[in-house]
Amino acid sequence: DVSARLLAALRSSPNLTRFFRPAHTAAVRSLAFSSDGTLLASAGLDHTILLWDAVNFWRLTAPLKLHTDNVFSVAFRKGDKILASGSADKTIRLWNVETGEPAAQPLRLDADVHSVSFSPDGKLLASAGADGVVRLWDVVEIPGSPLQLTQRAVLGGHDGPVYMVAFSPDGRLVGSAGADKTVRLWDVRTQTVSATLKGHRGAVWSLAFSPDGRSLASGDDDSKITLWDVATRRTQSTLRAHKAAVFNVAFSPSSTKLASVDVDGRILLWDIAGRAYLLNGQQPAHRELTGYKSNVYGMAFSPAANGDVIVTGTEDGNIIRWDDPSRKWLGQGIKLDAPVHVVAFGPDNKMMATATDTSKTTTTTAASATTGDTIVLWNVTDGNLASPVPQQPFLEGHVGRITGLAFSPDGRRLASASLDGTVRRWTVATSRPEGLPLIGHRGAVNGVAFHPDGKIIASCGEDGVIILWDAASGKELPGGRLSLSNGEVGSLAFAPDKMTLASGGPNGTVVFWDLSSRRRIGDLTPPKTPDSKVADAVRTLAYSPDGKTLAFGSGSSIFVFDVVSRRQLPGSPFAQHKDKVTSLAFTLDGGVLASASLDSTIILWNLGTGRRMGPPLDEQQAPINSLAFSPDGRTLVSGSDLRPPYWSLISWDFNAKSWRSRGCQVASRSLTEEEWARWFGKEQYRPMTCPIALVMQADAVALDGEKKAAADRYAQMTAIASKTTDVDWNNYLCMFGSLDGFASIVMPACERAVTADPATEAFYRDSRGLARAMVGRYAEAADDFDAFLKWSEGKEDYEPRRPKRAAWVAALRRSQNPFDAPTLRDVRRE
């Protein structure tokens, strides 16, 4: 039930992917990404600016605290080495991004500064504020001296405060949004008004140019967003979906999406690709990002994620990362551009098979000459389904759709059944057929299964017959033809006790067969109820791994029975699918049942409570034909019809540990006692629910200059971590404790991370090398970095780090410490 609640919570807010914590202590008014999306600057009403690693979600420097009042705006200059900020203290400041130190003397004005923006070439800075004017400043670089800002122009015309300014992508225009309900476009060269855009019925709080330069968006106090054509200065569309003042708008890097936020906390994402709305006079479609309720002020699109990532700043001081609604964390598509009819796992967690109709692929690379389905064997490395490798050659020979796949218990043989009326055997190692097709059914074969001892293959067909075959010879076993007299056999499964075979018959009936006598020993027919909707043969059935539970699907209903008592489990029948149930699979412990349906959804059922676990999995957006759990129970794979751009083959993360980890990543902090009770019931409260988040908090305390408090936190966590097997926690303690100057305190954590697993030892020696260098153990540090260099050789992801490590080793061998302040800052950004 705990897993069910956690899954439901994560699935209900799939777009909220991360909090940046600890963040501000008051509202976040402005956010800005560096040009490559790796850095994020945030400005708050707590008078501070924070610099973040936008990839790893941690702080990079101490807070920038020279402003004495609310900070309203931040902006990166071209090259990302300089940050500008504007504040209610009536100053504009420039900051060195690498050091967090001032890069120029502050500019002191006569009014609050609401907005700052650099020109694309970085040579001009625009500012605007409470005095109602826009100012242009030349950014003057003098070698060996701080930067200087010299005023080029004062652009007056607004009647009241100006809330936002922005340069056009070509740098020729500056747009300004004012309390006077207008947007003004200023010609940078002539320093005159190029256009005054009217139509808003309230103060204009926000504006943004699209990266392609064609459109301008502005949001007002009357909850409206106006899209303007920059060339003609005419309105393209008025977007009406917000119910409160639109405080910020931003375009995606591709100019195909517009994000908007209002002061009531709603975040909307508008699809403006193709600008079809210009032709039909309608509003573009929009979606809402939900999962956290707070007034929203700051917002920015990441330039590094194809427009799929947005960050927002809230009134309560949080910074939140959101992924585009089309991205959901649980499912990972596997590249196979064709419909998938059947999926099956080998017993060793290293092989997966799919039956695919390659005649319907949308590309030529996967096309096949066969007229029937093709079987693809996938090599799965260490159970990792993020990038399985298809094994060549593909298995071809059937001339019809494949209806069933089954691996032998030793994983050496694969059996397949098809609508072409045959069963085929394949040698997995060679991808070659084994003997001739097994022919015995009159008509389509609906399913195939291996006996638990691997010596028998069973098949069932529309002819109402079950045939038992000798798996080695392919011959029909004596007395191995089991017949129903009243219809086809839609599915079958061997019981784990090795003595019983269950088969799916017509009208929702399951028939049991004794394998020793080959006789029918009983039927199971659920009582008809208004919810059962039994009107079809049993097309899918499955035993739980311990054999105590049997589940089967008939029509759109699922029935779950206790095998011994023949009584339905609580909640059965499950009747929430809207079309026929096609496939069923149990988790390793038998506590969860997954069901697939032609209604394009997968539903997870908690058999202990008889309830659905969270909303259905609907990422494939096409009829689901088959699903299977990996032998270790950590992954669920589903195959569906092909409906581009959606995946026809998806692996689903079903590891409860990773769900908890995901929850920690989203929250970026440990749970309160109230939250713990909500998710974990009566289990004893653990304050360190998310230990890595606590490391980030200790790091923030250190960056804030509270060294004694930080040292105490690192010491406490190092002591507690000694009683756990959490390698990542120990490694984070090692790295950040060393970066913050507490290497001697966290050294035990460094040792635990390195010695925990020989397979990961060399990787974690990189962090221990830093710690040893910081305490003067230079020779040992050099040995650690040498080990990391050997391990990372040929690994593309680590190639940028290797020259640095080589230089560190050389210095350490000379008994020199290479970790000065700039180097430590560089390590923090890796």
HELIX and SHEET records of a PDB file:
HELIX    1   1 VAL A    2  SER A   12  1                                  11    
HELIX    2   2 ALA A  273  ARG A  275  5                                   3    
HELIX    3   3 TYR A  277  ASN A  280  1                                   4    
HELIX    4   4 THR A  358  LYS A  360  5                                   3    
HELIX    5   5 PRO A  506  GLY A  508  5                                   3    
HELIX    6   6 ALA A  656  ALA A  667  1                                  12    
HELIX    7   7 GLU A  673  PHE A  680  1                                   8    
HELIX    8   8 PRO A  691  LEU A  703  1                                  13    
HELIX    9   9 LYS A  707  ALA A  721  1                                  15    
HELIX   10  10 VAL A  727  LEU A  739  1                                  13    
HELIX   11  11 ALA A  743  THR A  755  1                                  13    
HELIX   12  12 GLU A  761  MET A  774  1                                  14    
HELIX   13  13 TYR A  778  SER A  792  1                                  15    
HELIX   14  14 GLU A  796  ARG A  801  5                                   6    
HELIX   15  15 ARG A  802  ARG A  813  1                                  12    
HELIX   16  16 ALA A  821  ARG A  828  1                                   8    
SHEET    1   A 4 LEU A  16  PHE A  20  0                                        
SHEET    2   A 4 ILE A 319  ASP A 323 -1                                        
SHEET    3   A 4 VAL A 309  THR A 314 -1                                        
SHEET    4   A 4 VAL A 296  PHE A 301 -1                                        
SHEET    1   B 4 VAL A  28  PHE A  33  0                                        
SHEET    2   B 4 LEU A  39  GLY A  44 -1                                        
SHEET    3   B 4 ILE A  49  ASP A  53 -1                                        
SHEET    4   B 4 TRP A  58  ARG A  59 -1                                        
SHEET    1   C 4 VAL A  71  PHE A  76  0                                        
SHEET    2   C 4 ILE A  82  SER A  87 -1                                        
SHEET    3   C 4 THR A  91  ASN A  96 -1                                        
SHEET    4   C 4 LEU A 107  ARG A 108 -1                                        
SHEET    1   D 4 VAL A 113  PHE A 118  0                                        
SHEET    2   D 4 LEU A 124  GLY A 129 -1                                        
SHEET    3   D 4 VAL A 133  VAL A 140 -1                                        
SHEET    4   D 4 GLN A 148  GLY A 156 -1                                        
SHEET    1   E 4 VAL A 162  PHE A 167  0                                        
SHEET    2   E 4 LEU A 173  GLY A 178 -1                                        
SHEET    3   E 4 THR A 182  ASP A 187 -1                                        
SHEET    4   E 4 THR A 192  LYS A 198 -1                                        
SHEET    1   F 4 VAL A 204  PHE A 209  0                                        
SHEET    2   F 4 SER A 215  ASP A 220 -1                                        
SHEET    3   F 4 LYS A 224  ASP A 229 -1                                        
SHEET    4   F 4 THR A 235  ARG A 240 -1                                        
SHEET    1   G 4 VAL A 246  PHE A 251  0                                        
SHEET    2   G 4 LYS A 257  ASP A 262 -1                                        
SHEET    3   G 4 ILE A 267  ASP A 271 -1                                        
SHEET    4   G 4 HIS A 286  LEU A 289 -1                                        
SHEET    1   H 4 GLY A 331  GLY A 333  0                                        
SHEET    2   H 4 LEU A 649  ASP A 653 -1                                        
SHEET    3   H 4 THR A 635  SER A 640 -1                                        
SHEET    4   H 4 ILE A 624  PHE A 629 -1                                        
SHEET    1   I 4 VAL A 340  PHE A 345  0                                        
SHEET    2   I 4 MET A 351  THR A 356 -1                                        
SHEET    3   I 4 THR A 374  THR A 381 -1                                        
SHEET    4   I 4 ASN A 384  LEU A 395 -1                                        
SHEET    1   J 4 ILE A 402  PHE A 407  0                                        
SHEET    2   J 4 ARG A 413  SER A 418 -1                                        
SHEET    3   J 4 THR A 422  THR A 427 -1                                        
SHEET    4   J 4 ARG A 432  PRO A 433 -1                                        
SHEET    1   K 4 ILE A 402  PHE A 407  0                                        
SHEET    2   K 4 ARG A 413  SER A 418 -1                                        
SHEET    3   K 4 THR A 422  THR A 427 -1                                        
SHEET    4   K 4 LEU A 438  ILE A 439 -1                                        
SHEET    1   L 4 VAL A 445  PHE A 450  0                                        
SHEET    2   L 4 ILE A 456  GLY A 461 -1                                        
SHEET    3   L 4 VAL A 465  ASP A 470 -1                                        
SHEET    4   L 4 GLU A 476  SER A 483 -1                                        
SHEET    1   M 4 SER A 491  PHE A 494  0                                        
SHEET    2   M 4 THR A 500  GLY A 504 -1                                        
SHEET    3   M 4 VAL A 510  ASP A 514 -1                                        
SHEET    4   M 4 ARG A 519  LEU A 524 -1                                        
SHEET    1   N 3 VAL A 538  TYR A 543  0                                        
SHEET    2   N 3 THR A 549  SER A 554 -1                                        
SHEET    3   N 3 SER A 557  ASP A 562 -1                                        
SHEET    1   O 4 VAL A 581  PHE A 586  0                                        
SHEET    2   O 4 VAL A 592  SER A 597 -1                                        
SHEET    3   O 4 ILE A 602  ASN A 606 -1                                        
SHEET    4   O 4 ARG A 611  ARG A 612 -1                                        
END                                                                             
